[in-house]
């Protein structure tokens, strides 16, 4: 059985949504890298050694895990832990629109010009829009592809605009046939 699954992709690609949904069908504990990366969500980062220590602890406490997000760079030492890595990619225009909607759901009108979260949201969306074209210096498709190339476990790539249910079915079909 595949015990440790890592789901990665660009911000807004649906890694957390897929991970959470899959954990309803599989006997796996759902974990999200944001919970390790941030001490205060989206504003204050946790130091790398502490991130690693916290994730290591959760890996030791749970036999079956679905980890969403990205550990590239800070969590490279976990590469050998994974039995399957799922890479999600969706077209940039769809992904950025999802992120804008998510930002508005989180912060409301505070993301609009003059709002207290305007600059933070603007900076985040600019960063997120770099994913498909940036080099290895930021969280990008290039960085993810480089990271994936170094894995010893199978990689399931799901590229395109699929619904959550379609993605769940793709993963479950993969697991049932492998």
C-alpha positions in Angstrom: 0.0 0.0 0.0 1.1 3.5 -0.7 1.6 5.1 2.7 3.1 8.5 2.1 1.6 10.7 -0.7 2.8 14.2 -1.5 0.6 16.5 -3.6 2.4 19.5 -5.1 1.9 22.2 -7.6 1.4 25.9 -7.9 -0.4 28.0 -5.4 -4.1 27.7 -6.4 -3.6 24.5 -8.3 -5.8 22.6 -5.8 -3.2 20.6 -3.8 -4.9 21.1 -0.4 -8.4 20.6 -1.9 -7.3 17.3 -3.5 -5.5 16.2 -0.4 -8.4 16.9 1.9 -10.8 15.2 -0.5 -8.6 12.1 -0.9 -8.3 11.7 2.9 -12.1 11.0 3.0 -11.6 8.0 0.7 -8.2 6.7 2.0 -7.0 5.7 5.5 -4.6 8.6 5.4 -4.1 11.6 7.6 -4.2 14.9 5.7 -1.4 17.4 6.4 -0.7 20.7 4.7 2.8 22.3 4.3 1.4 25.7 5.2 1.0 24.5 8.8 4.7 23.8 8.9 5.9 26.8 6.9 4.1 29.5 8.7 3.9 30.4 12.4 1.3 33.1 11.5 -0.5 32.1 8.3 0.9 34.0 5.3 2.7 36.6 7.3 5.5 35.1 9.5 7.6 32.1 8.4 8.8 29.4 10.7 12.5 28.7 10.7 13.5 25.7 8.5 14.8 23.5 11.3 11.6 23.9 13.2 9.5 23.1 10.1 11.5 19.9 9.5 11.2 18.9 13.1 7.4 19.4 13.2 6.9 17.5 9.9 9.2 14.7 11.0 7.2 14.3 14.2 3.9 14.1 12.3 5.4 11.6 9.9 6.5 9.4 12.8 3.0 9.6 14.4 1.1 8.7 11.3 1.7 5.7 9.1 -0.4 6.9 6.2 -0.1 10.5 5.2 -1.3 12.8 2.4 0.9 16.0 2.4 -0.2 18.9 0.3 1.8 21.9 -0.7 5.5 22.1 -1.4 8.6 21.1 0.5 11.1 22.0 -2.2 14.3 23.4 -0.7 13.4 23.3 3.0 12.1 19.7 3.0 14.3 18.0 0.5 15.3 15.6 3.2 11.8 14.1 3.0 12.1 13.1 -0.7 12.8 9.5 0.2 9.7 9.3 2.5 7.2 9.5 -0.3 5.7 6.4 -2.0 3.9 8.6 -4.6 4.1 12.2 -5.6 1.1 13.8 -7.4 1.9 16.9 -9.4 -1.0 19.2 -10.3 -0.9 21.9 -13.0 -3.8 24.0 -14.3 -3.7 26.9 -16.8 -2.5 30.2 -15.2 -5.6 32.2 -16.0 -7.8 29.7 -14.1 -5.4 29.4 -11.2 -5.0 33.2 -10.7 -8.7 33.7 -10.8 -9.1 31.0 -8.1 -6.5 32.8 -6.0 -8.2 36.1 -6.4 -11.5 34.5 -5.2 -9.7 32.8 -2.3 -8.1 36.1 -1.3 -11.5 37.8 -1.3 -13.1 35.0 0.7 -10.3 35.3 3.3 -10.0 39.0 3.6 -13.0 40.6 1.9 -12.8 44.2 0.9 -9.5 44.6 2.7 -7.7 43.3 -0.4 -9.1 46.2 -2.5 -7.1 49.5 -3.0 -6.9 51.3 0.4 -7.6 48.1 2.4 -5.3 46.8 5.1 -4.5 43.6 3.0 -4.1 45.3 -0.4 -0.3 45.3 -0.6 0.0 41.8 0.8 -2.6 40.4 -1.6 -1.1 42.3 -4.6 2.4 41.0 -3.8 1.1 37.4 -3.3 -0.8 37.4 -6.6 2.3 38.9 -8.5 4.4 36.1 -6.9 1.8 33.4 -7.8 1.6 34.6 -11.4 5.4 33.9 -11.9 4.9 30.1 -11.5 4.8 29.1 -15.1 7.6 31.4 -16.4 10.0 31.9 -13.5 13.3 30.1 -13.0 14.6 28.1 -10.1 14.9 31.1 -7.8 11.2 31.0 -6.7 8.5 28.4 -6.4 8.0 27.7 -10.0 7.1 24.9 -12.5 10.8 24.8 -13.4 11.8 24.3 -9.7 9.1 21.6 -9.2 10.1 19.7 -12.4 13.7 19.8 -11.2 12.6 18.5 -7.8 10.4 15.8 -9.3 13.3 14.5 -11.6 15.3 13.6 -8.5 12.6 11.4 -6.9 12.8 7.6 -6.7 9.0 7.1 -6.2 6.4 7.1 -8.9 5.0 10.5 -10.0 1.4 11.0 -11.1 1.0 14.2 -13.2 -2.5 15.6 -13.5 -2.4 18.5 -15.9 -5.5 20.4 -16.9 -8.6 21.9 -15.5 -10.3 18.9 -13.8 -12.9 19.1 -11.1 -12.0 17.8 -7.6 -14.1 14.7 -8.1 -12.3 14.0 -11.4 -9.0 14.4 -9.8 -10.0 12.1 -6.9 -11.1 9.5 -9.4 -7.8 9.8 -11.3 -5.8 9.2 -8.1 -8.0 6.4 -6.9 -7.9 4.7 -10.3 -4.1 5.0 -10.2 -3.9 3.5 -6.7 -6.2 0.6 -7.6 -4.1 -0.3 -10.7 -0.6 0.2 -9.2 
